[in-house]
Amino acid sequence: MIIFGSRTMVKLVAAQIFMCMYCRVEAAQRLFRSTTWFTLFFLPIFPFGHGTYRMSCSYCGNETILPRPEADRFTADAQRTAAAASPAVPPQV
């Protein structure tokens, strides 16, 4: 007997703080990536497609589906903001 199916996995990709376009509150906006995987004996084997990206407001919980180019730009902006906010740490000797 072979047991197969699918499973959707959700991963937090990035987060930024800015004003939500729905609730008009400055809160963390989180970017999630959902990917559906083919499973064999309950183990994920390979993903179907590229997955979907959605942005979620941490204050109101509203979610917006983003196309991949906008999700990539969101991720790059979040990394740039995090690098600018963290002070440079001198190397340990």
PDB file of N, CA, C and O in Angstrom:
ATOM      1  N   MET A   1       0.830  -1.164   0.000  1.00  0.00           N
ATOM      2  CA  MET A   1       0.000   0.000   0.000  1.00  0.00           C
ATOM      3  C   MET A   1       0.889   1.247   0.000  1.00  0.00           C
ATOM      4  O   MET A   1       1.777   1.389   0.842  1.00  0.00           O
ATOM      5  N   ILE A   2       0.640   2.142  -0.950  1.00  0.00           N
ATOM      6  CA  ILE A   2       1.398   3.389  -1.065  1.00  0.00           C
ATOM      7  C   ILE A   2       0.503   4.532  -0.609  1.00  0.00           C
ATOM      8  O   ILE A   2      -0.623   4.679  -1.084  1.00  0.00           O
ATOM      9  N   ILE A   3       1.010   5.336   0.308  1.00  0.00           N
ATOM     10  CA  ILE A   3       0.249   6.480   0.817  1.00  0.00           C
ATOM     11  C   ILE A   3       0.867   7.750   0.245  1.00  0.00           C
ATOM     12  O   ILE A   3       2.040   8.039   0.481  1.00  0.00           O
ATOM     13  N   PHE A   4       0.059   8.517  -0.521  1.00  0.00           N
ATOM     14  CA  PHE A   4       0.545   9.759  -1.093  1.00  0.00           C
ATOM     15  C   PHE A   4      -0.517  10.834  -0.923  1.00  0.00           C
ATOM     16  O   PHE A   4      -1.682  10.540  -0.656  1.00  0.00           O
ATOM     17  N   GLY A   5      -0.097  12.084  -1.081  1.00  0.00           N
ATOM     18  CA  GLY A   5      -1.026  13.202  -0.938  1.00  0.00           C
ATOM     19  C   GLY A   5      -0.298  14.514  -1.141  1.00  0.00           C
ATOM     20  O   GLY A   5       0.693  14.579  -1.868  1.00  0.00           O
ATOM     21  N   SER A   6      -0.790  15.553  -0.499  1.00  0.00           N
ATOM     22  CA  SER A   6      -0.146  16.865  -0.601  1.00  0.00           C
ATOM     23  C   SER A   6      -0.238  17.575   0.742  1.00  0.00           C
ATOM     24  O   SER A   6      -1.097  17.264   1.568  1.00  0.00           O
ATOM     25  N   ARG A   7       0.661  18.534   0.946  1.00  0.00           N
ATOM     26  CA  ARG A   7       0.708  19.312   2.169  1.00  0.00           C
ATOM     27  C   ARG A   7       1.140  20.723   1.802  1.00  0.00           C
ATOM     28  O   ARG A   7       2.051  20.907   0.994  1.00  0.00           O
ATOM     29  N   THR A   8       0.493  21.714   2.389  1.00  0.00           N
ATOM     30  CA  THR A   8       0.869  23.105   2.172  1.00  0.00           C
ATOM     31  C   THR A   8       1.706  23.576   3.348  1.00  0.00           C
ATOM     32  O   THR A   8       1.304  23.447   4.505  1.00  0.00           O
ATOM     33  N   MET A   9       2.873  24.121   3.041  1.00  0.00           N
ATOM     34  CA  MET A   9       3.771  24.649   4.064  1.00  0.00           C
ATOM     35  C   MET A   9       3.860  26.154   3.915  1.00  0.00           C
ATOM     36  O   MET A   9       3.963  26.672   2.804  1.00  0.00           O
ATOM     37  N   VAL A  10       3.820  26.859   5.046  1.00  0.00           N
ATOM     38  CA  VAL A  10       3.874  28.317   5.059  1.00  0.00           C
ATOM     39  C   VAL A  10       5.160  28.743   5.755  1.00  0.00           C
ATOM     40  O   VAL A  10       5.494  28.243   6.829  1.00  0.00           O
ATOM     41  N   LYS A  11       5.880  29.677   5.126  1.00  0.00           N
ATOM     42  CA  LYS A  11       7.164  30.130   5.659  1.00  0.00           C
ATOM     43  C   LYS A  11       7.175  31.659   5.722  1.00  0.00           C
ATOM     44  O   LYS A  11       6.781  32.325   4.764  1.00  0.00           O
ATOM     45  N   LEU A  12       7.629  32.215   6.853  1.00  0.00           N
ATOM     46  CA  LEU A  12       7.795  33.654   6.980  1.00  0.00           C
ATOM     47  C   LEU A  12       9.053  34.062   6.225  1.00  0.00           C
ATOM     48  O   LEU A  12      10.143  33.571   6.519  1.00  0.00           O
ATOM     49  N   VAL A  13       8.903  34.959   5.252  1.00  0.00           N
ATOM     50  CA  VAL A  13      10.030  35.356   4.402  1.00  0.00           C
ATOM     51  C   VAL A  13      10.680  36.623   4.924  1.00  0.00           C
ATOM     52  O   VAL A  13      11.902  36.679   5.060  1.00  0.00           O
ATOM     53  N   ALA A  14       9.871  37.658   5.222  1.00  0.00           N
ATOM     54  CA  ALA A  14      10.416  38.942   5.660  1.00  0.00           C
ATOM     55  C   ALA A  14       9.339  39.713   6.413  1.00  0.00           C
ATOM     56  O   ALA A  14       8.160  39.364   6.367  1.00  0.00           O
ATOM     57  N   ALA A  15       9.763  40.765   7.103  1.00  0.00           N
ATOM     58  CA  ALA A  15       8.829  41.643   7.805  1.00  0.00           C
ATOM     59  C   ALA A  15       9.370  43.071   7.769  1.00  0.00           C
ATOM     60  O   ALA A  15      10.577  43.302   7.841  1.00  0.00           O
ATOM     61  N   GLN A  16       8.450  44.012   7.657  1.00  0.00           N
ATOM     62  CA  GLN A  16       8.791  45.432   7.669  1.00  0.00           C
ATOM     63  C   GLN A  16       7.721  46.172   8.443  1.00  0.00           C
ATOM     64  O   GLN A  16       6.586  45.706   8.541  1.00  0.00           O
ATOM     65  N   ILE A  17       8.079  47.327   8.994  1.00  0.00           N
ATOM     66  CA  ILE A  17       7.102  48.154   9.693  1.00  0.00           C
ATOM     67  C   ILE A  17       6.760  49.343   8.808  1.00  0.00           C
ATOM     68  O   ILE A  17       7.621  50.160   8.482  1.00  0.00           O
ATOM     69  N   PHE A  18       5.487  49.427   8.424  1.00  0.00           N
ATOM     70  CA  PHE A  18       4.961  50.585   7.708  1.00  0.00           C
ATOM     71  C   PHE A  18       3.447  50.586   7.834  1.00  0.00           C
ATOM     72  O   PHE A  18       2.870  49.660   8.405  1.00  0.00           O
ATOM     73  N   MET A  19       2.797  51.620   7.304  1.00  0.00           N
ATOM     74  CA  MET A  19       1.362  51.790   7.470  1.00  0.00           C
ATOM     75  C   MET A  19       0.574  50.804   6.610  1.00  0.00           C
ATOM     76  O   MET A  19       0.825  50.663   5.413  1.00  0.00           O
ATOM     77  N   CYS A  20      -0.380  50.127   7.241  1.00  0.00           N
ATOM     78  CA  CYS A  20      -1.273  49.206   6.540  1.00  0.00           C
ATOM     79  C   CYS A  20      -2.255  50.022   5.705  1.00  0.00           C
ATOM     80  O   CYS A  20      -2.772  51.035   6.175  1.00  0.00           O
ATOM     81  N   MET A  21      -2.514  49.596   4.483  1.00  0.00           N
ATOM     82  CA  MET A  21      -3.411  50.351   3.617  1.00  0.00           C
ATOM     83  C   MET A  21      -4.881  50.125   3.962  1.00  0.00           C
ATOM     84  O   MET A  21      -5.746  50.815   3.423  1.00  0.00           O
ATOM     85  N   TYR A  22      -5.182  49.180   4.843  1.00  0.00           N
ATOM     86  CA  TYR A  22      -6.566  48.920   5.226  1.00  0.00           C
ATOM     87  C   TYR A  22      -6.928  49.549   6.571  1.00  0.00           C
ATOM     88  O   TYR A  22      -7.932  50.256   6.664  1.00  0.00           O
ATOM     89  N   CYS A  23      -6.132  49.307   7.610  1.00  0.00           N
ATOM     90  CA  CYS A  23      -6.466  49.827   8.936  1.00  0.00           C
ATOM     91  C   CYS A  23      -5.796  51.170   9.236  1.00  0.00           C
ATOM     92  O   CYS A  23      -6.128  51.810  10.234  1.00  0.00           O
ATOM     93  N   ARG A  24      -4.866  51.602   8.396  1.00  0.00           N
ATOM     94  CA  ARG A  24      -4.152  52.879   8.545  1.00  0.00           C
ATOM     95  C   ARG A  24      -3.379  52.983   9.864  1.00  0.00           C
ATOM     96  O   ARG A  24      -3.270  54.063  10.444  1.00  0.00           O
ATOM     97  N   VAL A  25      -2.845  51.854  10.330  1.00  0.00           N
ATOM     98  CA  VAL A  25      -2.028  51.811  11.536  1.00  0.00           C
ATOM     99  C   VAL A  25      -0.625  51.379  11.139  1.00  0.00           C
ATOM    100  O   VAL A  25      -0.456  50.471  10.326  1.00  0.00           O
ATOM    101  N   GLU A  26       0.382  52.029  11.714  1.00  0.00           N
ATOM    102  CA  GLU A  26       1.757  51.628  11.434  1.00  0.00           C
ATOM    103  C   GLU A  26       2.074  50.386  12.251  1.00  0.00           C
ATOM    104  O   GLU A  26       2.176  50.447  13.476  1.00  0.00           O
ATOM    105  N   ALA A  27       2.227  49.270  11.571  1.00  0.00           N
ATOM    106  CA  ALA A  27       2.458  47.982  12.225  1.00  0.00           C
ATOM    107  C   ALA A  27       3.346  47.119  11.342  1.00  0.00           C
ATOM    108  O   ALA A  27       3.620  47.463  10.192  1.00  0.00           O
ATOM    109  N   ALA A  28       3.788  46.008  11.884  1.00  0.00           N
ATOM    110  CA  ALA A  28       4.634  45.086  11.119  1.00  0.00           C
ATOM    111  C   ALA A  28       3.813  44.430  10.014  1.00  0.00           C
ATOM    112  O   ALA A  28       2.737  43.886  10.263  1.00  0.00           O
ATOM    113  N   GLN A  29       4.327  44.490   8.810  1.00  0.00           N
ATOM    114  CA  GLN A  29       3.717  43.823   7.659  1.00  0.00           C
ATOM    115  C   GLN A  29       4.605  42.625   7.352  1.00  0.00           C
ATOM    116  O   GLN A  29       5.791  42.781   7.058  1.00  0.00           O
ATOM    117  N   ARG A  30       4.032  41.440   7.419  1.00  0.00           N
ATOM    118  CA  ARG A  30       4.808  40.210   7.270  1.00  0.00           C
ATOM    119  C   ARG A  30       4.528  39.573   5.914  1.00  0.00           C
ATOM    120  O   ARG A  30       3.385  39.537   5.457  1.00  0.00           O
ATOM    121  N   LEU A  31       5.581  39.072   5.279  1.00  0.00           N
ATOM    122  CA  LEU A  31       5.462  38.409   3.986  1.00  0.00           C
ATOM    123  C   LEU A  31       5.610  36.905   4.191  1.00  0.00           C
ATOM    124  O   LEU A  31       6.620  36.442   4.721  1.00  0.00           O
ATOM    125  N   PHE A  32       4.592  36.136   3.766  1.00  0.00           N
ATOM    126  CA  PHE A  32       4.594  34.688   3.881  1.00  0.00           C
ATOM    127  C   PHE A  32       4.608  34.066   2.490  1.00  0.00           C
ATOM    128  O   PHE A  32       4.064  34.629   1.540  1.00  0.00           O
ATOM    129  N   ARG A  33       5.238  32.891   2.383  1.00  0.00           N
ATOM    130  CA  ARG A  33       5.229  32.123   1.141  1.00  0.00           C
ATOM    131  C   ARG A  33       4.591  30.774   1.428  1.00  0.00           C
ATOM    132  O   ARG A  33       5.051  30.035   2.300  1.00  0.00           O
ATOM    133  N   SER A  34       3.532  30.453   0.695  1.00  0.00           N
ATOM    134  CA  SER A  34       2.845  29.165   0.833  1.00  0.00           C
ATOM    135  C   SER A  34       3.217  28.284  -0.353  1.00  0.00           C
ATOM    136  O   SER A  34       3.088  28.694  -1.507  1.00  0.00           O
ATOM    137  N   THR A  35       3.677  27.078  -0.060  1.00  0.00           N
ATOM    138  CA  THR A  35       4.068  26.136  -1.100  1.00  0.00           C
ATOM    139  C   THR A  35       3.380  24.799  -0.843  1.00  0.00           C
ATOM    140  O   THR A  35       3.381  24.301   0.283  1.00  0.00           O
ATOM    141  N   THR A  36       2.799  24.225  -1.881  1.00  0.00           N
ATOM    142  CA  THR A  36       2.159  22.915  -1.772  1.00  0.00           C
ATOM    143  C   THR A  36       3.156  21.848  -2.224  1.00  0.00           C
ATOM    144  O   THR A  36       3.743  21.954  -3.301  1.00  0.00           O
ATOM    145  N   TRP A  37       3.341  20.828  -1.399  1.00  0.00           N
ATOM    146  CA  TRP A  37       4.298  19.758  -1.656  1.00  0.00           C
ATOM    147  C   TRP A  37       3.578  18.436  -1.888  1.00  0.00           C
ATOM    148  O   TRP A  37       2.575  18.147  -1.235  1.00  0.00           O
ATOM    149  N   PHE A  38       4.081  17.644  -2.805  1.00  0.00           N
ATOM    150  CA  PHE A  38       3.645  16.261  -2.982  1.00  0.00           C
ATOM    151  C   PHE A  38       4.285  15.446  -1.872  1.00  0.00           C
ATOM    152  O   PHE A  38       5.488  15.557  -1.633  1.00  0.00           O
ATOM    153  N   THR A  39       3.483  14.619  -1.185  1.00  0.00           N
ATOM    154  CA  THR A  39       4.018  13.815  -0.090  1.00  0.00           C
ATOM    155  C   THR A  39       3.881  12.330  -0.411  1.00  0.00           C
ATOM    156  O   THR A  39       2.922  11.898  -1.050  1.00  0.00           O
ATOM    157  N   LEU A  40       4.845  11.578   0.040  1.00  0.00           N
ATOM    158  CA  LEU A  40       4.854  10.125  -0.093  1.00  0.00           C
ATOM    159  C   LEU A  40       5.152   9.562   1.288  1.00  0.00           C
ATOM    160  O   LEU A  40       6.210   9.839   1.854  1.00  0.00           O
ATOM    161  N   PHE A  41       4.240   8.782   1.834  1.00  0.00           N
ATOM    162  CA  PHE A  41       4.338   8.285   3.203  1.00  0.00           C
ATOM    163  C   PHE A  41       4.530   9.447   4.188  1.00  0.00           C
ATOM    164  O   PHE A  41       5.328   9.361   5.122  1.00  0.00           O
ATOM    165  N   PHE A  42       3.783  10.533   3.958  1.00  0.00           N
ATOM    166  CA  PHE A  42       3.749  11.724   4.812  1.00  0.00           C
ATOM    167  C   PHE A  42       5.049  12.530   4.797  1.00  0.00           C
ATOM    168  O   PHE A  42       5.216  13.419   5.632  1.00  0.00           O
ATOM    169  N   LEU A  43       5.958  12.253   3.891  1.00  0.00           N
ATOM    170  CA  LEU A  43       7.202  13.008   3.757  1.00  0.00           C
ATOM    171  C   LEU A  43       7.122  13.885   2.511  1.00  0.00           C
ATOM    172  O   LEU A  43       6.782  13.383   1.440  1.00  0.00           O
ATOM    173  N   PRO A  44       7.423  15.176   2.618  1.00  0.00           N
ATOM    174  CA  PRO A  44       7.392  16.037   1.436  1.00  0.00           C
ATOM    175  C   PRO A  44       8.497  15.648   0.454  1.00  0.00           C
ATOM    176  O   PRO A  44       9.659  15.506   0.835  1.00  0.00           O
ATOM    177  N   ILE A  45       8.115  15.476  -0.830  1.00  0.00           N
ATOM    178  CA  ILE A  45       9.065  15.028  -1.848  1.00  0.00           C
ATOM    179  C   ILE A  45       9.469  16.173  -2.772  1.00  0.00           C
ATOM    180  O   ILE A  45      10.659  16.456  -2.915  1.00  0.00           O
ATOM    181  N   PHE A  46       8.488  16.844  -3.407  1.00  0.00           N
ATOM    182  CA  PHE A  46       8.802  17.968  -4.288  1.00  0.00           C
ATOM    183  C   PHE A  46       7.626  18.948  -4.284  1.00  0.00           C
ATOM    184  O   PHE A  46       6.481  18.552  -4.070  1.00  0.00           O
ATOM    185  N   PRO A  47       7.926  20.253  -4.526  1.00  0.00           N
ATOM    186  CA  PRO A  47       6.859  21.266  -4.506  1.00  0.00           C
ATOM    187  C   PRO A  47       6.115  21.337  -5.836  1.00  0.00           C
ATOM    188  O   PRO A  47       6.667  21.001  -6.884  1.00  0.00           O
ATOM    189  N   PHE A  48       4.873  21.772  -5.786  1.00  0.00           N
ATOM    190  CA  PHE A  48       4.083  22.069  -6.986  1.00  0.00           C
ATOM    191  C   PHE A  48       4.239  23.559  -7.259  1.00  0.00           C
ATOM    192  O   PHE A  48       3.890  24.373  -6.403  1.00  0.00           O
ATOM    193  N   GLY A  49       4.744  23.935  -8.408  1.00  0.00           N
ATOM    194  CA  GLY A  49       4.829  25.349  -8.791  1.00  0.00           C
ATOM    195  C   GLY A  49       5.802  26.151  -7.941  1.00  0.00           C
ATOM    196  O   GLY A  49       6.686  25.597  -7.288  1.00  0.00           O
ATOM    197  N   HIS A  50       5.618  27.473  -7.964  1.00  0.00           N
ATOM    198  CA  HIS A  50       6.516  28.389  -7.251  1.00  0.00           C
ATOM    199  C   HIS A  50       5.971  28.818  -5.904  1.00  0.00           C
ATOM    200  O   HIS A  50       6.705  29.390  -5.098  1.00  0.00           O
ATOM    201  N   GLY A  51       4.713  28.558  -5.642  1.00  0.00           N
ATOM    202  CA  GLY A  51       4.109  28.982  -4.390  1.00  0.00           C
ATOM    203  C   GLY A  51       3.445  30.340  -4.550  1.00  0.00           C
ATOM    204  O   GLY A  51       3.571  30.988  -5.588  1.00  0.00           O
ATOM    205  N   THR A  52       2.743  30.758  -3.516  1.00  0.00           N
ATOM    206  CA  THR A  52       2.085  32.056  -3.529  1.00  0.00           C
ATOM    207  C   THR A  52       2.616  32.898  -2.382  1.00  0.00           C
ATOM    208  O   THR A  52       2.979  32.376  -1.328  1.00  0.00           O
ATOM    209  N   TYR A  53       2.656  34.193  -2.595  1.00  0.00           N
ATOM    210  CA  TYR A  53       3.122  35.137  -1.588  1.00  0.00           C
ATOM    211  C   TYR A  53       1.939  35.943  -1.093  1.00  0.00           C
ATOM    212  O   TYR A  53       1.090  36.361  -1.880  1.00  0.00           O
ATOM    213  N   ARG A  54       1.883  36.162   0.218  1.00  0.00           N
ATOM    214  CA  ARG A  54       0.853  37.027   0.773  1.00  0.00           C
ATOM    215  C   ARG A  54       1.439  37.860   1.899  1.00  0.00           C
ATOM    216  O   ARG A  54       2.272  37.396   2.677  1.00  0.00           O
ATOM    217  N   MET A  55       0.976  39.109   1.964  1.00  0.00           N
ATOM    218  CA  MET A  55       1.422  40.050   2.975  1.00  0.00           C
ATOM    219  C   MET A  55       0.316  40.166   4.009  1.00  0.00           C
ATOM    220  O   MET A  55      -0.853  40.317   3.654  1.00  0.00           O
ATOM    221  N   SER A  56       0.676  40.098   5.287  1.00  0.00           N
ATOM    222  CA  SER A  56      -0.296  40.124   6.370  1.00  0.00           C
ATOM    223  C   SER A  56       0.054  41.230   7.358  1.00  0.00           C
ATOM    224  O   SER A  56       1.211  41.385   7.747  1.00  0.00           O
ATOM    225  N   CYS A  57      -0.958  41.998   7.760  1.00  0.00           N
ATOM    226  CA  CYS A  57      -0.773  43.053   8.762  1.00  0.00           C
ATOM    227  C   CYS A  57      -0.846  42.415  10.147  1.00  0.00           C
ATOM    228  O   CYS A  57      -1.765  41.645  10.425  1.00  0.00           O
ATOM    229  N   SER A  58       0.108  42.726  11.014  1.00  0.00           N
ATOM    230  CA  SER A  58       0.107  42.143  12.352  1.00  0.00           C
ATOM    231  C   SER A  58      -0.926  42.801  13.259  1.00  0.00           C
ATOM    232  O   SER A  58      -1.244  42.259  14.317  1.00  0.00           O
ATOM    233  N   TYR A  59      -1.455  43.955  12.869  1.00  0.00           N
ATOM    234  CA  TYR A  59      -2.448  44.650  13.698  1.00  0.00           C
ATOM    235  C   TYR A  59      -3.868  44.198  13.376  1.00  0.00           C
ATOM    236  O   TYR A  59      -4.592  43.754  14.266  1.00  0.00           O
ATOM    237  N   CYS A  60      -4.272  44.308  12.107  1.00  0.00           N
ATOM    238  CA  CYS A  60      -5.652  43.978  11.731  1.00  0.00           C
ATOM    239  C   CYS A  60      -5.785  42.566  11.165  1.00  0.00           C
ATOM    240  O   CYS A  60      -6.897  42.041  11.108  1.00  0.00           O
ATOM    241  N   GLY A  61      -4.687  41.937  10.747  1.00  0.00           N
ATOM    242  CA  GLY A  61      -4.733  40.581  10.232  1.00  0.00           C
ATOM    243  C   GLY A  61      -5.144  40.472   8.772  1.00  0.00           C
ATOM    244  O   GLY A  61      -5.280  39.364   8.252  1.00  0.00           O
ATOM    245  N   ASN A  62      -5.343  41.597   8.105  1.00  0.00           N
ATOM    246  CA  ASN A  62      -5.743  41.562   6.700  1.00  0.00           C
ATOM    247  C   ASN A  62      -4.595  41.038   5.843  1.00  0.00           C
ATOM    248  O   ASN A  62      -3.433  41.370   6.077  1.00  0.00           O
ATOM    249  N   GLU A  63      -4.928  40.220   4.854  1.00  0.00           N
ATOM    250  CA  GLU A  63      -3.926  39.634   3.980  1.00  0.00           C
ATOM    251  C   GLU A  63      -4.125  40.090   2.544  1.00  0.00           C
ATOM    252  O   GLU A  63      -5.254  40.232   2.075  1.00  0.00           O
ATOM    253  N   THR A  64      -3.009  40.317   1.849  1.00  0.00           N
ATOM    254  CA  THR A  64      -3.021  40.716   0.452  1.00  0.00           C
ATOM    255  C   THR A  64      -2.107  39.770  -0.312  1.00  0.00           C
ATOM    256  O   THR A  64      -0.976  39.528   0.109  1.00  0.00           O
ATOM    257  N   ILE A  65      -2.581  39.237  -1.422  1.00  0.00           N
ATOM    258  CA  ILE A  65      -1.756  38.363  -2.262  1.00  0.00           C
ATOM    259  C   ILE A  65      -0.852  39.242  -3.118  1.00  0.00           C
ATOM    260  O   ILE A  65      -1.312  40.192  -3.752  1.00  0.00           O
ATOM    261  N   LEU A  66       0.436  38.917  -3.131  1.00  0.00           N
ATOM    262  CA  LEU A  66       1.417  39.676  -3.903  1.00  0.00           C
ATOM    263  C   LEU A  66       1.961  38.832  -5.045  1.00  0.00           C
ATOM    264  O   LEU A  66       2.182  37.632  -4.881  1.00  0.00           O
ATOM    265  N   PRO A  67       2.181  39.458  -6.215  1.00  0.00           N
ATOM    266  CA  PRO A  67       2.890  38.738  -7.280  1.00  0.00           C
ATOM    267  C   PRO A  67       4.372  38.591  -6.899  1.00  0.00           C
ATOM    268  O   PRO A  67       4.877  39.312  -6.038  1.00  0.00           O
ATOM    269  N   ARG A  68       5.036  37.672  -7.538  1.00  0.00           N
ATOM    270  CA  ARG A  68       6.421  37.357  -7.185  1.00  0.00           C
ATOM    271  C   ARG A  68       7.379  38.554  -7.298  1.00  0.00           C
ATOM    272  O   ARG A  68       8.214  38.719  -6.409  1.00  0.00           O
ATOM    273  N   PRO A  69       7.305  39.409  -8.354  1.00  0.00           N
ATOM    274  CA  PRO A  69       8.230  40.546  -8.404  1.00  0.00           C
ATOM    275  C   PRO A  69       8.056  41.505  -7.222  1.00  0.00           C
ATOM    276  O   PRO A  69       9.043  42.029  -6.707  1.00  0.00           O
ATOM    277  N   GLU A  70       6.817  41.739  -6.788  1.00  0.00           N
ATOM    278  CA  GLU A  70       6.587  42.612  -5.642  1.00  0.00           C
ATOM    279  C   GLU A  70       7.080  41.958  -4.351  1.00  0.00           C
ATOM    280  O   GLU A  70       7.589  42.646  -3.466  1.00  0.00           O
ATOM    281  N   ALA A  71       6.934  40.643  -4.236  1.00  0.00           N
ATOM    282  CA  ALA A  71       7.427  39.933  -3.060  1.00  0.00           C
ATOM    283  C   ALA A  71       8.955  39.994  -2.996  1.00  0.00           C
ATOM    284  O   ALA A  71       9.526  40.156  -1.918  1.00  0.00           O
ATOM    285  N   ASP A  72       9.611  39.866  -4.141  1.00  0.00           N
ATOM    286  CA  ASP A  72      11.076  39.980  -4.179  1.00  0.00           C
ATOM    287  C   ASP A  72      11.519  41.383  -3.777  1.00  0.00           C
ATOM    288  O   ASP A  72      12.508  41.542  -3.061  1.00  0.00           O
ATOM    289  N   ARG A  73      10.793  42.399  -4.233  1.00  0.00           N
ATOM    290  CA  ARG A  73      11.128  43.785  -3.871  1.00  0.00           C
ATOM    291  C   ARG A  73      10.908  44.016  -2.376  1.00  0.00           C
ATOM    292  O   ARG A  73      11.718  44.684  -1.733  1.00  0.00           O
ATOM    293  N   PHE A  74       9.822  43.472  -1.812  1.00  0.00           N
ATOM    294  CA  PHE A  74       9.540  43.571  -0.383  1.00  0.00           C
ATOM    295  C   PHE A  74      10.678  42.950   0.427  1.00  0.00           C
ATOM    296  O   PHE A  74      11.130  43.525   1.417  1.00  0.00           O
ATOM    297  N   THR A  75      11.136  41.771  -0.002  1.00  0.00           N
ATOM    298  CA  THR A  75      12.227  41.082   0.686  1.00  0.00           C
ATOM    299  C   THR A  75      13.519  41.884   0.626  1.00  0.00           C
ATOM    300  O   THR A  75      14.225  41.998   1.628  1.00  0.00           O
ATOM    301  N   ALA A  76      13.836  42.446  -0.548  1.00  0.00           N
ATOM    302  CA  ALA A  76      15.056  43.249  -0.690  1.00  0.00           C
ATOM    303  C   ALA A  76      14.983  44.501   0.176  1.00  0.00           C
ATOM    304  O   ALA A  76      15.975  44.875   0.803  1.00  0.00           O
ATOM    305  N   ASP A  77      13.824  45.152   0.220  1.00  0.00           N
ATOM    306  CA  ASP A  77      13.663  46.343   1.061  1.00  0.00           C
ATOM    307  C   ASP A  77      13.806  45.996   2.536  1.00  0.00           C
ATOM    308  O   ASP A  77      14.411  46.756   3.292  1.00  0.00           O
ATOM    309  N   ALA A  78      13.257  44.859   2.955  1.00  0.00           N
ATOM    310  CA  ALA A  78      13.352  44.436   4.352  1.00  0.00           C
ATOM    311  C   ALA A  78      14.804  44.149   4.735  1.00  0.00           C
ATOM    312  O   ALA A  78      15.239  44.501   5.831  1.00  0.00           O
ATOM    313  N   GLN A  79      15.549  43.516   3.841  1.00  0.00           N
ATOM    314  CA  GLN A  79      16.954  43.228   4.121  1.00  0.00           C
ATOM    315  C   GLN A  79      17.768  44.519   4.185  1.00  0.00           C
ATOM    316  O   GLN A  79      18.644  44.661   5.038  1.00  0.00           O
ATOM    317  N   ARG A  80      17.480  45.454   3.289  1.00  0.00           N
ATOM    318  CA  ARG A  80      18.181  46.727   3.277  1.00  0.00           C
ATOM    319  C   ARG A  80      17.890  47.523   4.560  1.00  0.00           C
ATOM    320  O   ARG A  80      18.796  48.124   5.137  1.00  0.00           O
ATOM    321  N   THR A  81      16.638  47.524   4.997  1.00  0.00           N
ATOM    322  CA  THR A  81      16.254  48.232   6.216  1.00  0.00           C
ATOM    323  C   THR A  81      16.914  47.603   7.436  1.00  0.00           C
ATOM    324  O   THR A  81      17.390  48.317   8.319  1.00  0.00           O
ATOM    325  N   ALA A  82      16.946  46.278   7.494  1.00  0.00           N
ATOM    326  CA  ALA A  82      17.570  45.584   8.624  1.00  0.00           C
ATOM    327  C   ALA A  82      19.070  45.844   8.671  1.00  0.00           C
ATOM    328  O   ALA A  82      19.636  45.994   9.754  1.00  0.00           O
ATOM    329  N   ALA A  83      19.717  45.900   7.516  1.00  0.00           N
ATOM    330  CA  ALA A  83      21.159  46.157   7.480  1.00  0.00           C
ATOM    331  C   ALA A  83      21.473  47.582   7.906  1.00  0.00           C
ATOM    332  O   ALA A  83      22.485  47.820   8.564  1.00  0.00           O
ATOM    333  N   ALA A  84      20.621  48.532   7.541  1.00  0.00           N
ATOM    334  CA  ALA A  84      20.845  49.929   7.916  1.00  0.00           C
ATOM    335  C   ALA A  84      20.560  50.166   9.394  1.00  0.00           C
ATOM    336  O   ALA A  84      21.178  51.038  10.004  1.00  0.00           O
ATOM    337  N   ALA A  85      19.635  49.408   9.983  1.00  0.00           N
ATOM    338  CA  ALA A  85      19.241  49.613  11.369  1.00  0.00           C
ATOM    339  C   ALA A  85      20.220  48.984  12.346  1.00  0.00           C
ATOM    340  O   ALA A  85      20.382  49.483  13.459  1.00  0.00           O
ATOM    341  N   SER A  86      20.872  47.906  11.956  1.00  0.00           N
ATOM    342  CA  SER A  86      21.789  47.242  12.881  1.00  0.00           C
ATOM    343  C   SER A  86      23.171  47.900  12.833  1.00  0.00           C
ATOM    344  O   SER A  86      23.718  48.111  11.751  1.00  0.00           O
ATOM    345  N   PRO A  87      23.733  48.221  13.993  1.00  0.00           N
ATOM    346  CA  PRO A  87      25.062  48.835  14.002  1.00  0.00           C
ATOM    347  C   PRO A  87      26.132  47.830  13.604  1.00  0.00           C
ATOM    348  O   PRO A  87      25.980  46.624  13.796  1.00  0.00           O
ATOM    349  N   ALA A  88      27.193  48.345  13.057  1.00  0.00           N
ATOM    350  CA  ALA A  88      28.314  47.480  12.655  1.00  0.00           C
ATOM    351  C   ALA A  88      29.005  46.957  13.907  1.00  0.00           C
ATOM    352  O   ALA A  88      29.355  47.729  14.800  1.00  0.00           O
ATOM    353  N   VAL A  89      29.196  45.660  13.968  1.00  0.00           N
ATOM    354  CA  VAL A  89      29.823  45.023  15.107  1.00  0.00           C
ATOM    355  C   VAL A  89      31.276  44.755  14.753  1.00  0.00           C
ATOM    356  O   VAL A  89      31.554  44.143  13.721  1.00  0.00           O
ATOM    357  N   PRO A  90      32.208  45.201  15.587  1.00  0.00           N
ATOM    358  CA  PRO A  90      33.622  44.933  15.287  1.00  0.00           C
ATOM    359  C   PRO A  90      33.911  43.433  15.374  1.00  0.00           C
ATOM    360  O   PRO A  90      33.286  42.728  16.166  1.00  0.00           O
ATOM    361  N   PRO A  91      34.844  42.949  14.574  1.00  0.00           N
ATOM    362  CA  PRO A  91      35.154  41.516  14.602  1.00  0.00           C
ATOM    363  C   PRO A  91      35.762  41.098  15.921  1.00  0.00           C
ATOM    364  O   PRO A  91      36.500  41.862  16.545  1.00  0.00           O
ATOM    365  N   GLN A  92      35.454  39.888  16.345  1.00  0.00           N
ATOM    366  CA  GLN A  92      36.007  39.335  17.589  1.00  0.00           C
ATOM    367  C   GLN A  92      37.418  38.828  17.328  1.00  0.00           C
ATOM    368  O   GLN A  92      37.702  38.258  16.274  1.00  0.00           O
ATOM    369  N   VAL A  93      38.287  39.041  18.290  1.00  0.00           N
ATOM    370  CA  VAL A  93      39.674  38.600  18.150  1.00  0.00           C
ATOM    371  C   VAL A  93      39.884  37.302  18.867  1.00  0.00           C
ATOM    372  O   VAL A  93      40.993  36.767  18.864  1.00  0.00           O
TER     373      VAL A  93
END
